[in-house]
Amino acid sequence: MREGCQGTGPGRITPDGCAVELYARLPVGDEPDVVAGAVPPGARILELGCGAGRMTHALLERGFEVTAVDESAEMLERVRGARTICGPVERLGLGETFDVVLLASFLVHAGDIGVRRGMLRTCVRHLAEGGCVLIQREGADYHTNVPRERVDPAGFTVRIVSVEPADDGVDSVHAEYVFPDATWTQTFRSRPLTPERFEAALAEEGLRVDRYLTEDGMWVRAVPASRTRT
């Protein structure tokens, strides 16, 4: 397990505390539409931390070519129709570039700064000229509006049960996913990032915000800092 991560519930638990069976059940939201609205049709997408393919499959249905990366072989077994690569995102080196690099699932909030930097460097390393990086951030009240819960229309409940200080600006987040037939929990470490700190983290790796794609600021289109603004 990665430091500070654990998970419980039926089936295989990945190194970051995710349950494979849970992630195979979770429905996709509006994320694929956000992506489709920010990139050219048919773009080649490198999806980092794809999990069981929740977004992968929706992007394939929209006509994108997807290379899906995850460190869990068990997660990748659930992915259909995409090229898959198994390995840690922060150390990925494919020797090729893509129109779009996708870093979703709040991965940019990794508690370990070295891991976050490695992930952003992976994004830059695999970005084709003229391409963009799409990043999903946590909401503004993610660490403060606790406890909270959301009942999904599909019939399950997601709870953020607690957010507690761990060390040096990092919080330990405990979540529960309650289905009629099973319950999963996940504990992981997350580093809060104000917009200013987020943009500074991008700048450290040679990226800048091109624009925020959603009103809540959770989805961001980033480009190389050296690219001329238009």
WOLIN-V217134 format. One record per residue. PHI is phi as a letter, one per 30 degrees, with the letter a starting at -180 (none if undefined). PSI is psi in whole degrees, -180 to 180 (* if undefined). D_FIRST is the distance of its C-alpha to the first C-alpha in whole Angstrom. Layout:
<<PHI PSI D_FIRST> <PHI PSI D_FIRST>>
This chain:
<<none 146 0> <d 152 4> <e 130 6> <i 4 8> <c 142 6> <a 163 7> <a 156 9> <b 160 12> <k 174 15> <d 142 17> <j -173 15> <d 138 12> <c 130 9> <d 171 7> <e -22 4> <c 16 6> <i 4 7> <d 141 10> <c 125 12> <e -46 14> <d -38 17> <d -51 17> <d -23 17> <d -21 20> <c -29 22> <d 132 22> <d 157 25> <d 146 26> <c -135 28> <c 6 30> <e -46 28> <d -32 29> <d -37 33> <d -45 32> <d -49 30> <d -31 34> <d -8 36> <c -4 34> <b 162 35> <d 149 37> <e 140 38> <i 14 36> <d 152 34> <d 120 31> <c 133 28> <c 110 25> <c 114 22> <c 126 19> <i 54 16> <d -18 18> <i -137 16> <d 8 18> <j 18 21> <e -50 22> <d -33 24> <e -51 25> <d -38 27> <d -37 29> <d -39 29> <d -41 31> <d -25 33> <d 6 34> <j 11 35> <d 152 32> <c 119 31> <c 131 27> <c 118 25> <c 128 21> <c 135 18> <a 153 15> <d -6 12> <c 116 11> <d -33 14> <d -37 15> <d -46 15> <d -24 18> <d -22 20> <d -9 21> <d 133 22> <b 136 26> <i -5 29> <c 152 26> <d 135 26> <b 145 22> <b 128 20> <c 123 16> <l 164 14> <d 133 13> <e -41 15> <d -11 16> <c 13 17> <d 136 19> <b 94 23> <d -15 25> <i 24 28> <b 168 29> <b 163 30> <b 155 30> <d -36 32> <b 134 29> <c 127 26> <c 120 24> <b 88 21> <c -163 21> <h 29 18> <i 22 18> <d -25 16> <d -14 19> <c 18 18> <e 135 14> <d -35 14> <d 115 14> <d -36 17> <d -38 17> <d -44 14> <e -46 17> <d -41 20> <d -40 18> <d -45 18> <d -36 22> <d -35 23> <d -42 22> <e -49 24> <d -42 27> <d -29 26> <c 13 27> <c 124 29> <d 158 33> <d 130 36> <i -2 37> <d -177 33> <b 159 31> <c 128 28> <c 126 27> <b 136 24> <c 122 23> <c 162 23> <d 156 23> <d 162 26> <d -32 28> <c 19 27> <e -40 24> <c -6 23> <c -30 26> <d 73 27> <b 140 25> <d 160 25> <b 163 26> <b 157 26> <b 130 27> <c 116 29> <d 144 28> <e -23 32> <d -8 30> <j 19 30> <b 166 26> <c 133 25> <c 127 23> <b 133 22> <c 104 21> <d -42 21> <a 153 20> <b 112 20> <b 142 20> <e 135 20> <c -65 17> <a 144 18> <h 54 20> <i 9 21> <c 140 18> <c 148 17> <c 119 15> <c 131 15> <c 121 15> <b 152 17> <b 143 18> <b 112 20> <c 114 23> <c 163 25> <e -29 28> <c -2 26> <a 156 22> <b 136 20> <b 151 16> <b 155 15> <b 133 12> <b 130 11> <b 166 10> <c 137 12> <b 138 15> <c 114 18> <d 141 22> <b 111 24> <d 164 28> <e -38 30> <d -45 31> <d -36 27> <d -48 26> <d -34 29> <d -38 29> <d -39 25> <d -45 27> <d -34 30> <e -29 28> <c 16 27> <i 25 30> <c 160 30> <b 157 32> <d 125 32> <d -47 35> <a 156 35> <d 131 33> <c -19 33> <b 153 33> <d -31 35> <d -3 32> <i 11 31> <d -25 27> <c 132 28> <b 139 29> <c 119 31> <c 151 30> <b 165 32> <e 138 33> <d -25 35> <d -12 37> <d 136 38> <d 133 42> <d 145 42> <c * 44>>
